Amino acid sequence: MVLLQTLVISVILSMIAVMVLKWVLSRYMFAARNYRSSVAKVHSTGYAMQRFSAWGLNTSSILSSGSTTIDGKTVTYSTGKNPDGSAMKTFSIASDEDQ
């Protein structure tokens, strides 16, 4: 009887340990994913500001696309005409957060 009680208690404790471990790892993965996303946004914003300050008001010097590496991460940008056909250019910048 004591052996059966010991077995039941050990199974219950191991199940609790597994649930706690799953919870801790899910919190860690959430925090890591959030951190990588924030770093990618900062890289993209920093590169965009660098490009905007280099171009100034001279829109003819804007290349149609380009890329750079910041802290080992690749940041790319592309430009294009507005969908309505106006002279202003649209600017799209992307950084892969999983690199």
Kinemage of the C-alpha trace (Angstrom):
@kinemage 1
@onewidth
@group {chain A} dominant
@subgroup {mainchain}
@vectorlist {calphas} color= white
{ca met a 1} P 0.000 0.000 0.000
{ca val a 2} L 2.801 2.409 0.875
{ca leu a 3} L 4.505 1.607 -2.422
{ca leu a 4} L 1.328 2.493 -4.336
{ca gln a 5} L 0.970 5.771 -2.461
{ca thr a 6} L 4.622 6.598 -3.189
{ca leu a 7} L 4.097 5.851 -6.864
{ca val a 8} L 0.976 8.050 -7.070
{ca ile a 9} L 2.657 10.943 -5.260
{ca ser a 10} L 5.752 10.712 -7.506
{ca val a 11} L 3.582 10.744 -10.648
{ca ile a 12} L 1.634 13.759 -9.392
{ca leu a 13} L 4.840 15.625 -8.488
{ca ser a 14} L 6.403 14.871 -11.877
{ca met a 15} L 3.264 16.145 -13.644
{ca ile a 16} L 3.396 19.355 -11.616
{ca ala a 17} L 7.097 19.734 -12.449
{ca val a 18} L 6.401 19.297 -16.170
{ca met a 19} L 3.595 21.883 -16.077
{ca val a 20} L 5.818 24.396 -14.265
{ca leu a 21} L 8.650 23.781 -16.723
{ca lys a 22} L 6.308 24.281 -19.696
{ca trp a 23} L 5.060 27.546 -18.178
{ca val a 24} L 8.608 28.828 -17.561
{ca leu a 25} L 9.749 27.939 -21.082
{ca ser a 26} L 6.699 29.548 -22.690
{ca arg a 27} L 7.365 32.765 -20.732
{ca tyr a 28} L 11.004 32.659 -21.853
{ca met a 29} L 10.043 32.138 -25.508
{ca phe a 30} L 7.538 35.000 -25.313
{ca ala a 31} L 10.168 37.329 -23.821
{ca ala a 32} L 12.812 36.293 -26.374
{ca arg a 33} L 10.396 36.790 -29.295
{ca asn a 34} L 9.383 40.195 -27.959
{ca tyr a 35} L 13.039 41.210 -27.562
{ca arg a 36} L 13.947 40.138 -31.123
{ca ser a 37} L 10.956 42.007 -32.499
{ca ser a 38} L 11.938 45.174 -30.627
{ca val a 39} L 15.536 44.948 -31.835
{ca ala a 40} L 14.370 44.513 -35.446
{ca lys a 41} L 12.122 47.585 -35.165
{ca val a 42} L 14.948 49.662 -33.710
{ca his a 43} L 17.320 48.594 -36.486
{ca ser a 44} L 14.734 49.414 -39.150
{ca thr a 45} L 13.916 52.796 -37.642
{ca gly a 46} L 17.575 53.717 -37.200
{ca tyr a 47} L 18.410 52.797 -40.786
{ca ala a 48} L 15.384 54.705 -42.063
{ca met a 49} L 16.430 57.834 -40.177
{ca gln a 50} L 19.987 57.466 -41.481
{ca arg a 51} L 18.710 57.179 -45.071
{ca phe a 52} L 16.290 60.099 -44.691
{ca ser a 53} L 18.989 62.378 -43.309
{ca ala a 54} L 21.383 61.381 -46.116
{ca trp a 55} L 18.795 62.033 -48.804
{ca gly a 56} L 17.584 65.336 -47.405
{ca leu a 57} L 15.134 66.919 -49.801
{ca asn a 58} L 16.868 65.564 -52.904
{ca thr a 59} L 14.432 62.793 -53.851
{ca ser a 60} L 16.244 62.143 -57.114
{ca ser a 61} L 19.157 60.650 -55.132
{ca ile a 62} L 16.939 57.942 -53.605
{ca leu a 63} L 17.776 54.545 -55.022
{ca ser a 64} L 14.915 52.165 -55.732
{ca ser a 65} L 16.215 49.621 -53.199
{ca gly a 66} L 19.155 48.871 -50.970
{ca ser a 67} L 20.290 46.987 -47.913
{ca thr a 68} L 22.842 47.088 -45.129
{ca thr a 69} L 23.942 45.026 -42.164
{ca ile a 70} L 23.484 46.419 -38.657
{ca asp a 71} L 24.734 44.332 -35.717
{ca gly a 72} L 24.759 41.250 -37.911
{ca lys a 73} L 21.149 41.792 -39.059
{ca thr a 74} L 20.211 42.593 -42.646
{ca val a 75} L 17.986 45.635 -43.110
{ca thr a 76} L 16.496 46.260 -46.565
{ca tyr a 77} L 14.489 49.088 -48.035
{ca ser a 78} L 12.616 49.702 -51.248
{ca thr a 79} L 10.918 52.732 -52.724
{ca gly a 80} L 8.206 53.149 -55.263
{ca lys a 81} L 5.607 55.532 -56.597
{ca asn a 82} L 2.425 56.079 -54.658
{ca pro a 83} L -0.487 53.962 -55.900
{ca asp a 84} L -2.417 57.100 -56.832
{ca gly a 85} L 0.348 58.139 -59.251
{ca ser a 86} L 1.510 61.192 -57.304
{ca ala a 87} L 5.135 62.270 -57.407
{ca met a 88} L 5.822 61.325 -53.807
{ca lys a 89} L 7.621 58.055 -53.199
{ca thr a 90} L 6.637 55.369 -50.746
{ca phe a 91} L 9.351 53.980 -48.508
{ca ser a 92} L 9.284 50.444 -47.138
{ca ile a 93} L 11.914 49.106 -44.739
{ca ala a 94} L 12.223 45.599 -43.303
{ca ser a 95} L 14.467 43.808 -40.861
{ca asp a 96} L 14.307 40.065 -40.279
{ca glu a 97} L 13.909 39.496 -36.555
{ca asp a 98} L 14.847 35.821 -36.784
{ca gln a 99} L 18.352 36.279 -38.151
